[in-house]
Amino acid sequence: MSAALPLLASEEFKAPGLGLFDWPPILASGPAWFNKPAALMMLGSLLVIVFAFAAFSRPQVVPRGMQNVGELAYTFVREQVARPFLGTKDSDRWMPLLFTLFFFVWIMNLFGSIIFIQFPVMSIIGYPAILAIMVWVLTQYLGVKRQGPVGLFKNVMFPPGLPKWVYVLVAPIEFLSHFFLRHITHAVRLFATMMAGHLIVALFSDVGWHFLFATLTPLGAPLGLIGVIMTILLTAFELFIQALQAYVFALLTAMFIGGALHPEH
């Protein structure tokens, strides 16, 4: 065993790093922004549109095929995402946004586990940031429209029922949380989870390839086998996390909209 260690140590194994997220332009003479994540974003948007059109463009009394899938998906988002925060009255109004957000984020994440694609678009901070900024603008607009600018600041910074001296601490914390921090974490939570998951799967995938095929040591095969097994297990786990993060992103969006529309809750 001791004789094998120098051989193992002499092999140059380089763990994957941030280079995984640095994509060159697809076309050498094309715009710099048009890279693999941008192309996948366009593809994902098209898939959402095609799915919605196939499921809801020609509804039948007895649903079949894509309509059946679409209605099941719609029911899930409505019951598990919209109604807990928006109630029966407002949930239907905001379902197009929440339904689209859920499936768009899910598909962007799911690309990380599809062979020959294998890159979650939401692991690039710009994409979840744009979605979070969109939600921020929408919720602030709804808050001002429903509560008025003065009422919005009052309801955010001075929740009723607290001793007056507590507001000295609560007001700035609530201000930062409502207008900045929770929307930053809205994006960062999705980005960080997808980035970390992609790095971990890539690490074990590289371990499997390197120690099974690129190095010849007594420890190579066992380490490579561990890498392959962990890659399979972590990919399965990532499939769950990808759907969960889409659910959480849509759920928080519904919560923010509900808070803007119904500050008393």
Protein Blocks (a to p, Z undefined) as FASTA:
>chain_A
ZZmmmmmmmpccddddfklmmccdfblklcfklcfklmmmmmmmmmmmmmmmmmmmmccf
bdghjlmmmmmmmmmmmmmmmmmmnojmlmmmmmmmmmmmmmmmmmmmmmmmgghklpaf
klpmklmmmmmmmmmmmmmmmmmmmnojmlmmmmmmmcghiafklmmmmmmmmmmmmmmm
mmmmmmmmmmmmmmmmmmmmmmmmmmmmmmmmmpccfklmmmmmmmmmmmmmmmmmmmmm
mmmmmmmmmmmmmmmmmmmmmmmZZ
